[in-house]
């Protein structure tokens, strides 16, 4: 299974929903709180996400998929499991 990385703010409802969806599917993920990251780390993430402005920022492997809405859409379309196992 590909590693999942999620950049969050603890009080963000979309972040909470994304983590719940992943946990419901028994997907392990690495979580980073953007409020505890340095400016350098934040800039590195901004470059990898083409300066995507909101959280969560979700990666499956090295592929940036977007936020919760994108994750949820992939799941509804049956594509999330495929991406995780590819």
MOPAC internal coordinates of N, CA, C and O (Angstrom, degrees):
PM7 1SCF
backbone

  N    0.0000 0     0.00 0     0.00 0    0    0    0
  C    1.4490 1     0.00 0     0.00 0    1    0    0
  C    1.5313 1   109.05 1     0.00 0    2    1    0
  O    1.2310 1   120.89 1   -44.85 1    3    2    1
  N    1.3242 1   115.91 1   135.15 1    3    2    1
  C    1.4612 1   120.41 1   179.75 1    5    3    2
  C    1.5189 1   110.09 1   -68.37 1    6    5    3
  O    1.2310 1   120.55 1   -33.59 1    7    6    5
  N    1.3364 1   116.55 1   146.41 1    7    6    5
  C    1.4651 1   118.92 1   177.44 1    9    7    6
  C    1.5296 1   110.94 1   -71.17 1   10    9    7
  O    1.2310 1   121.10 1   -34.78 1   11   10    9
  N    1.3213 1   115.50 1   145.22 1   11   10    9
  C    1.4614 1   121.94 1   177.76 1   13   11   10
  C    1.5242 1   107.65 1  -114.67 1   14   13   11
  O    1.2310 1   121.26 1   -47.98 1   15   14   13
  N    1.3255 1   115.20 1   132.02 1   15   14   13
  C    1.4580 1   121.61 1   177.01 1   17   15   14
  C    1.5154 1   107.55 1  -122.08 1   18   17   15
  O    1.2310 1   120.90 1   -44.72 1   19   18   17
  N    1.3253 1   115.88 1   135.28 1   19   18   17
  C    1.4588 1   120.33 1  -178.39 1   21   19   18
  C    1.5326 1   109.21 1  -134.05 1   22   21   19
  O    1.2310 1   121.33 1   -51.83 1   23   22   21
  N    1.3160 1   115.06 1   128.17 1   23   22   21
  C    1.4628 1   122.44 1   177.84 1   25   23   22
  C    1.5216 1   107.19 1  -101.46 1   26   25   23
  O    1.2310 1   120.55 1   -54.34 1   27   26   25
  N    1.3399 1   116.56 1   125.66 1   27   26   25
  C    1.4698 1   121.16 1  -169.25 1   29   27   26
  C    1.5239 1   112.26 1  -137.08 1   30   29   27
  O    1.2310 1   121.94 1   -11.47 1   31   30   29
  N    1.3269 1   113.90 1   168.53 1   31   30   29
  C    1.4685 1   123.69 1   160.54 1   33   31   30
  C    1.5222 1   104.50 1  -117.63 1   34   33   31
  O    1.2310 1   119.99 1   -42.11 1   35   34   33
  N    1.3116 1   117.62 1   137.89 1   35   34   33
  C    1.4623 1   121.39 1  -171.83 1   37   35   34
  C    1.5252 1   113.77 1   -60.28 1   38   37   35
  O    1.2310 1   119.50 1   149.09 1   39   38   37
  N    1.3234 1   118.56 1   -30.91 1   39   38   37
  C    1.4673 1   120.54 1  -176.30 1   41   39   38
  C    1.5264 1   113.41 1   -95.13 1   42   41   39
  O    1.2310 1   120.03 1  -177.80 1   43   42   41
  N    1.3161 1   117.54 1     2.20 1   43   42   41
  C    1.4644 1   122.34 1  -176.59 1   45   43   42
  C    1.5325 1   110.36 1   -75.74 1   46   45   43
  O    1.2310 1   119.84 1   -61.35 1   47   46   45
  N    1.3434 1   117.91 1   118.65 1   47   46   45
  C    1.4763 1   119.21 1  -179.00 1   49   47   46
  C    1.5313 1   113.23 1   -63.68 1   50   49   47
  O    1.2310 1   119.81 1   146.82 1   51   50   49
  N    1.3233 1   117.97 1   -33.18 1   51   50   49
  C    1.4646 1   119.81 1   178.15 1   53   51   50
  C    1.5303 1   111.06 1   -68.47 1   54   53   51
  O    1.2310 1   120.91 1   144.74 1   55   54   53
  N    1.3356 1   115.87 1   -35.26 1   55   54   53
  C    1.4661 1   120.39 1   176.49 1   57   55   54
  C    1.5235 1   110.18 1   -64.68 1   58   57   55
  O    1.2310 1   120.89 1   134.98 1   59   58   57
  N    1.3277 1   115.90 1   -45.02 1   59   58   57
  C    1.4673 1   121.53 1   179.10 1   61   59   58
  C    1.5211 1   110.20 1   -60.11 1   62   61   59
  O    1.2310 1   120.49 1   135.80 1   63   62   61
  N    1.3382 1   116.67 1   -44.20 1   63   62   61
  C    1.4652 1   120.53 1   179.86 1   65   63   62
  C    1.5257 1   111.65 1   -65.81 1   66   65   63
  O    1.2310 1   120.37 1   141.52 1   67   66   65
  N    1.3230 1   116.91 1   -38.48 1   67   66   65
  C    1.4719 1   119.63 1   178.76 1   69   67   66
  C    1.5258 1   110.28 1   -64.03 1   70   69   67
  O    1.2310 1   120.59 1   135.60 1   71   70   69
  N    1.3286 1   116.48 1   -44.40 1   71   70   69
  C    1.4701 1   119.61 1   179.34 1   73   71   70
  C    1.5239 1   110.58 1   -64.96 1   74   73   71
  O    1.2310 1   119.91 1   140.97 1   75   74   73
  N    1.3218 1   117.78 1   -39.03 1   75   74   73
  C    1.4712 1   120.47 1   177.50 1   77   75   74
  C    1.5164 1   111.53 1   -62.13 1   78   77   75
  O    1.2310 1   120.51 1   136.73 1   79   78   77
  N    1.3273 1   116.63 1   -43.27 1   79   78   77
  C    1.4618 1   120.05 1   179.41 1   81   79   78
  C    1.5184 1   110.03 1   -61.17 1   82   81   79
  O    1.2310 1   120.45 1   133.82 1   83   82   81
  N    1.3337 1   116.75 1   -46.18 1   83   82   81
  C    1.4671 1   120.11 1   179.20 1   85   83   82
  C    1.5246 1   111.15 1   -62.93 1   86   85   83
  O    1.2310 1   120.28 1   137.08 1   87   86   85
  N    1.3297 1   117.08 1   -42.92 1   87   86   85
  C    1.4679 1   120.67 1   179.52 1   89   87   86
  C    1.5234 1   111.03 1   -65.29 1   90   89   87
  O    1.2310 1   120.13 1   141.89 1   91   90   89
  N    1.3279 1   117.36 1   -38.11 1   91   90   89
  C    1.4720 1   121.59 1   177.98 1   93   91   90
  C    1.5303 1   110.67 1   -60.71 1   94   93   91
  O    1.2310 1   121.11 1   146.29 1   95   94   93
  N    1.3392 1   115.48 1   -33.71 1   95   94   93
  C    1.4629 1   120.30 1   179.14 1   97   95   94
  C    1.5265 1   111.69 1   -90.12 1   98   97   95
  O    1.2310 1   120.19 1  -172.29 1   99   98   97
  N    1.3404 1   117.25 1     7.71 1   99   98   97
  C    1.4722 1   123.44 1  -178.61 1  101   99   98
  C    1.5190 1   112.55 1    58.04 1  102  101   99
  O    1.2310 1   120.83 1  -142.53 1  103  102  101
  N    1.3309 1   116.02 1    37.47 1  103  102  101
  C    1.4602 1   121.95 1   178.06 1  105  103  102
  C    1.5196 1   108.54 1   -95.18 1  106  105  103
  O    1.2310 1   121.07 1   -57.04 1  107  106  105
  N    1.3167 1   115.56 1   122.96 1  107  106  105
  C    1.4634 1   120.25 1   175.08 1  109  107  106
  C    1.5187 1   107.84 1   -77.92 1  110  109  107
  O    1.2310 1   120.39 1   -35.55 1  111  110  109
  N    1.3307 1   116.85 1   144.45 1  111  110  109
  C    1.4560 1   119.93 1   179.53 1  113  111  110
  C    1.5212 1   109.79 1  -144.82 1  114  113  111
  O    1.2310 1   121.59 1   -22.22 1  115  114  113
  N    1.3175 1   114.56 1   157.78 1  115  114  113
  C    1.4552 1   121.65 1   173.98 1  117  115  114
  C    1.5178 1   106.68 1  -102.78 1  118  117  115
  O    1.2310 1   121.11 1   -50.37 1  119  118  117
  N    1.3218 1   115.49 1   129.63 1  119  118  117
  C    1.4636 1   121.30 1  -174.52 1  121  119  118
  C    1.5215 1   110.40 1  -114.38 1  122  121  119
  O    1.2310 1   121.04 1   -44.11 1  123  122  121
  N    1.3310 1   115.62 1   135.89 1  123  122  121
  C    1.4617 1   122.10 1   175.20 1  125  123  122
  C    1.5264 1   108.37 1  -124.72 1  126  125  123
  O    1.2310 1   120.46 1   -51.24 1  127  126  125
  N    1.3195 1   116.73 1   128.76 1  127  126  125
  C    1.4631 1   122.50 1   176.89 1  129  127  126
  C    1.5258 1   107.29 1   -86.97 1  130  129  127
  O    1.2310 1   120.39 1   -64.61 1  131  130  129
  N    1.3345 1   116.86 1   115.39 1  131  130  129
  C    1.4613 1   120.33 1  -175.73 1  133  131  130
  C    1.5237 1   112.22 1   -65.54 1  134  133  131
  O    1.2310 1   119.85 1   158.89 1  135  134  133
  N    1.3252 1   117.90 1   -21.11 1  135  134  133
  C    1.4666 1   119.92 1   179.60 1  137  135  134
  C    1.5251 1   112.01 1   -75.12 1  138  137  135
  O    1.2310 1   120.71 1   169.07 1  139  138  137
  N    1.3309 1   116.25 1   -10.93 1  139  138  137
  C    1.4664 1   120.56 1  -179.25 1  141  139  138
  C    1.5316 1   112.16 1  -111.29 1  142  141  139
  O    1.2310 1   120.75 1  -170.95 1  143  142  141
  N    1.3295 1   116.17 1     9.05 1  143  142  141
  C    1.4578 1   120.79 1  -178.52 1  145  143  142
  C    1.5255 1   110.40 1   -96.29 1  146  145  143
  O    1.2310 1   121.15 1   -28.49 1  147  146  145
  N    1.3302 1   115.41 1   151.51 1  147  146  145
  C    1.4629 1   120.57 1   177.84 1  149  147  146
  C    1.5314 1   109.91 1   -75.28 1  150  149  147
  O    1.2310 1   120.89 1   -15.47 1  151  150  149
  N    1.3278 1   115.90 1   164.53 1  151  150  149
  C    1.4639 1   120.43 1   176.90 1  153  151  150
  C    1.5281 1   111.04 1   -59.08 1  154  153  151
  O    1.2310 1   120.47 1   141.69 1  155  154  153
  N    1.3185 1   116.71 1   -38.31 1  155  154  153
  C    1.4613 1   121.22 1   178.81 1  157  155  154
  C    1.5243 1   110.52 1   -63.16 1  158  157  155
  O    1.2310 1   120.39 1   134.36 1  159  158  157
  N    1.3314 1   116.85 1   -45.64 1  159  158  157
  C    1.4676 1   120.73 1   178.93 1  161  159  158
  C    1.5269 1   110.67 1   -63.70 1  162  161  159
  O    1.2310 1   120.24 1   138.00 1  163  162  161
  N    1.3180 1   117.14 1   -42.00 1  163  162  161
  C    1.4648 1   121.02 1   179.44 1  165  163  162
  C    1.5284 1   110.78 1   -62.86 1  166  165  163
  O    1.2310 1   120.47 1   140.30 1  167  166  165
  N    1.3184 1   116.71 1   -39.70 1  167  166  165
  C    1.4736 1   120.25 1   178.85 1  169  167  166
  C    1.5249 1   110.62 1   -66.29 1  170  169  167
  O    1.2310 1   119.92 1   141.15 1  171  170  169
  N    1.3347 1   117.75 1   -38.85 1  171  170  169
  C    1.4671 1   121.08 1   177.37 1  173  171  170
  C    1.5286 1   110.74 1   -60.83 1  174  173  171
  O    1.2310 1   120.57 1   136.95 1  175  174  173
  N    1.3328 1   116.52 1   -43.05 1  175  174  173
  C    1.4702 1   120.65 1   178.10 1  177  175  174
  C    1.5251 1   109.96 1   -66.69 1  178  177  175
  O    1.2310 1   120.15 1   139.33 1  179  178  177
  N    1.3224 1   117.32 1   -40.67 1  179  178  177
  C    1.4654 1   120.81 1   179.43 1  181  179  178
  C    1.5253 1   111.10 1   -58.90 1  182  181  179
  O    1.2310 1   120.46 1   138.05 1  183  182  181
  N    1.3152 1   116.72 1   -41.95 1  183  182  181
  C    1.4601 1   120.65 1   179.10 1  185  183  182
  C    1.5370 1   110.36 1   -64.73 1  186  185  183
  O    1.2310 1   120.49 1   135.86 1  187  186  185
  N    1.3416 1   116.67 1   -44.14 1  187  186  185
  C    1.4795 1   120.56 1  -179.01 1  189  187  186
  C    1.5235 1   112.48 1   -66.34 1  190  189  187
  O    1.2310 1   120.19 1   156.74 1  191  190  189
  N    1.3512 1   117.25 1   -23.26 1  191  190  189
  C    1.4717 1   120.83 1  -177.53 1  193  191  190
  C    1.5195 1   112.37 1  -106.52 1  194  193  191
  O    1.2310 1   120.39 1  -168.52 1  195  194  193
  N    1.3460 1   116.86 1    11.48 1  195  194  193
  C    1.4612 1   120.99 1  -177.37 1  197  195  194
  C    1.5386 1   110.28 1    56.91 1  198  197  195
  O    1.2310 1   121.07 1  -141.12 1  199  198  197
  N    1.3162 1   115.56 1    38.88 1  199  198  197
  C    1.4755 1   124.79 1   177.16 1  201  199  198
  C    1.5307 1   112.86 1    62.21 1  202  201  199
  O    1.2310 1   121.01 1  -143.41 1  203  202  201
  N    1.3253 1   115.68 1    36.59 1  203  202  201
  C    1.4713 1   122.38 1   172.95 1  205  203  202
  C    1.5244 1   107.21 1   -58.59 1  206  205  203
  O    1.2310 1   119.65 1   -51.35 1  207  206  205
  N    1.3197 1   118.27 1   128.65 1  207  206  205
  C    1.4628 1   121.31 1  -167.16 1  209  207  206
  C    1.5237 1   116.27 1   -90.69 1  210  209  207
  O    1.2310 1   119.69 1   156.78 1  211  210  209
  N    1.3160 1   118.20 1   -23.22 1  211  210  209
  C    1.4596 1   119.43 1  -172.28 1  213  211  210
  C    1.5234 1   112.09 1  -107.13 1  214  213  211
  O    1.2310 1   120.81 1   -14.12 1  215  214  213
  N    1.3216 1   116.06 1   165.88 1  215  214  213
  C    1.4585 1   122.43 1   172.28 1  217  215  214
  C    1.5285 1   107.45 1  -111.12 1  218  217  215
  O    1.2310 1   120.45 1   -26.37 1  219  218  217
  N    1.3059 1   116.75 1   153.63 1  219  218  217
  C    1.4605 1   127.53 1     1.45 1  221  219  218
  C    1.5255 1   111.94 1   -75.68 1  222  221  219
  O    1.2310 1   122.02 1   -23.53 1  223  222  221
  N    1.3126 1   113.73 1   156.47 1  223  222  221
  C    1.4609 1   122.46 1   170.11 1  225  223  222
  C    1.5262 1   104.58 1  -112.28 1  226  225  223
  O    1.2310 1   120.44 1   -62.49 1  227  226  225
  N    1.3250 1   116.75 1   117.51 1  227  226  225
  C    1.4651 1   120.87 1  -170.93 1  229  227  226
  C    1.5264 1   110.36 1  -117.02 1  230  229  227
  O    1.2310 1   121.65 1   -49.11 1  231  230  229
  N    1.3271 1   114.44 1   130.89 1  231  230  229
  C    1.4595 1   122.08 1   175.85 1  233  231  230
  C    1.5193 1   108.86 1  -118.01 1  234  233  231
  O    1.2310 1   120.97 1   -42.57 1  235  234  233
  N    1.3253 1   115.74 1   137.43 1  235  234  233
  C    1.4601 1   121.85 1   168.32 1  237  235  234
  C    1.5198 1   104.78 1  -113.16 1  238  237  235
  O    1.2310 1   121.13 1   -67.79 1  239  238  237
  N    1.3214 1   115.44 1   112.21 1  239  238  237
  C    1.4644 1   119.39 1  -169.49 1  241  239  238
  C    1.5205 1   107.16 1    62.94 1  242  241  239
  O    1.2310 1   120.57 1    49.92 1  243  242  241
  N    1.3266 1   116.52 1  -130.08 1  243  242  241
  C    1.4632 1   121.44 1   177.98 1  245  243  242
  C    1.5210 1   112.35 1   -94.84 1  246  245  243
  O    1.2310 1   120.25 1  -177.52 1  247  246  245
  N    1.3266 1   117.14 1     2.48 1  247  246  245
  C    1.4619 1   121.34 1  -175.81 1  249  247  246
  C    1.5226 1   111.08 1   -92.28 1  250  249  247
  O    1.2310 1   120.65 1   -58.07 1  251  250  249
  N    1.3237 1   116.36 1   121.93 1  251  250  249
  C    1.4536 1   121.62 1   176.06 1  253  251  250
  C    1.5196 1   107.76 1   -80.72 1  254  253  251
  O    1.2310 1   120.46 1   -58.82 1  255  254  253
  N    1.3360 1   116.73 1   121.18 1  255  254  253
  C    1.4661 1   118.97 1  -178.55 1  257  255  254
  C    1.5240 1   112.82 1  -102.58 1  258  257  255
  O    1.2310 1   119.68 1   168.94 1  259  258  257
  N    1.3263 1   118.22 1   -11.06 1  259  258  257
  C    1.4620 1   120.94 1   179.98 1  261  259  258
  C    1.5122 1   110.90 1   111.41 1  262  261  259
  O    1.2310 1   121.02 1    37.26 1  263  262  261
  N    1.3366 1   115.66 1  -142.74 1  263  262  261
  C    1.4527 1   121.83 1  -176.54 1  265  263  262
  C    1.5149 1   112.78 1  -108.26 1  266  265  263
  O    1.2310 1   121.16 1    20.22 1  267  266  265
  N    1.3405 1   115.39 1  -159.78 1  267  266  265
  C    1.4647 1   120.54 1  -176.86 1  269  267  266
  C    1.5157 1   112.46 1   -60.33 1  270  269  267
  O    1.2310 1   120.03 1   135.96 1  271  270  269
  N    1.3335 1   117.55 1   -44.04 1  271  270  269
  C    1.4660 1   119.30 1  -178.59 1  273  271  270
  C    1.5192 1   111.26 1   -57.95 1  274  273  271
  O    1.2310 1   120.42 1   139.53 1  275  274  273
  N    1.3444 1   116.81 1   -40.47 1  275  274  273
  C    1.4643 1   120.71 1   178.69 1  277  275  274
  C    1.5282 1   110.71 1   -66.67 1  278  277  275
  O    1.2310 1   120.69 1   136.64 1  279  278  277
  N    1.3319 1   116.28 1   -43.36 1  279  278  277
  C    1.4689 1   121.35 1   178.73 1  281  279  278
  C    1.5254 1   110.49 1   -60.76 1  282  281  279
  O    1.2310 1   120.73 1   133.29 1  283  282  281
  N    1.3167 1   116.20 1   -46.71 1  283  282  281
  C    1.4600 1   121.89 1  -178.93 1  285  283  282
  C    1.5332 1   110.98 1   -63.63 1  286  285  283
  O    1.2310 1   120.52 1   139.29 1  287  286  285
  N    1.3259 1   116.61 1   -40.71 1  287  286  285
  C    1.4638 1   120.70 1   178.84 1  289  287  286
  C    1.5281 1   110.63 1   -63.48 1  290  289  287
  O    1.2310 1   120.51 1   135.04 1  291  290  289
  N    1.3401 1   116.63 1   -44.96 1  291  290  289
  C    1.4703 1   119.83 1   177.23 1  293  291  290
  C    1.5225 1   110.62 1   -57.67 1  294  293  291
  O    1.2310 1   120.63 1   138.33 1  295  294  293
  N    1.3318 1   116.41 1   -41.67 1  295  294  293
  C    1.4631 1   120.34 1   179.98 1  297  295  294
  C    1.5176 1   110.94 1   -65.77 1  298  297  295
  O    1.2310 1   120.05 1   133.31 1  299  298  297
  N    1.3233 1   117.50 1   -46.69 1  299  298  297
  C    1.4722 1   121.64 1  -179.45 1  301  299  298
  C    1.5270 1   111.68 1   -61.30 1  302  301  299
  O    1.2310 1   120.76 1   145.08 1  303  302  301
  N    1.3417 1   116.16 1   -34.92 1  303  302  301
  C    1.4650 1   120.46 1  -179.10 1  305  303  302
  C    1.5278 1   112.62 1   -84.15 1  306  305  303
  O    1.2310 1   120.49 1   179.26 1  307  306  305
  N    1.3403 1   116.67 1    -0.74 1  307  306  305
  C    1.4505 1   120.24 1   179.46 1  309  307  306
  C    1.5172 1   114.12 1    77.03 1  310  309  307
  O    1.2310 1   120.11 1  -165.94 1  311  310  309
  N    1.3363 1   117.40 1    14.06 1  311  310  309
  C    1.4696 1   121.12 1  -176.79 1  313  311  310
  C    1.5272 1   112.79 1   -95.47 1  314  313  311
  O    1.2310 1   119.81 1   163.11 1  315  314  313
  N    1.3209 1   117.96 1   -16.89 1  315  314  313
  C    1.4686 1   120.58 1  -176.23 1  317  315  314
  C    1.5125 1   111.24 1   -64.58 1  318  317  315
  O    1.2310 1   119.95 1   131.14 1  319  318  317
  N    1.3183 1   117.70 1   -48.86 1  319  318  317
  C    1.4743 1   120.76 1  -179.48 1  321  319  318
  C    1.5177 1   110.77 1   -58.08 1  322  321  319
  O    1.2310 1   121.02 1   139.73 1  323  322  321
  N    1.3309 1   115.65 1   -40.27 1  323  322  321
  C    1.4576 1   121.09 1   179.25 1  325  323  322
  C    1.5353 1   110.90 1   -63.04 1  326  325  323
  O    1.2310 1   120.63 1   136.22 1  327  326  325
  N    1.3246 1   116.40 1   -43.78 1  327  326  325
  C    1.4680 1   120.10 1   179.31 1  329  327  326
  C    1.5250 1   111.40 1   -64.96 1  330  329  327
  O    1.2310 1   120.77 1   140.95 1  331  330  329
  N    1.3273 1   116.13 1   -39.05 1  331  330  329
  C    1.4578 1   120.16 1  -178.24 1  333  331  330
  C    1.5228 1   111.76 1   -67.46 1  334  333  331
  O    1.2310 1   120.20 1   145.79 1  335  334  333
  N    1.3060 1   117.21 1   -34.21 1  335  334  333
  C    1.4709 1   120.23 1  -175.42 1  337  335  334
  C    1.5210 1   113.82 1   -95.32 1  338  337  335
  O    1.2310 1   120.12 1   168.92 1  339  338  337
  N    1.3197 1   117.37 1   -11.08 1  339  338  337
  C    1.4825 1   120.75 1  -176.31 1  341  339  338
  C    1.5122 1   112.34 1   -65.73 1  342  341  339
  O    1.2310 1   120.10 1   180.00 1  343  342  341

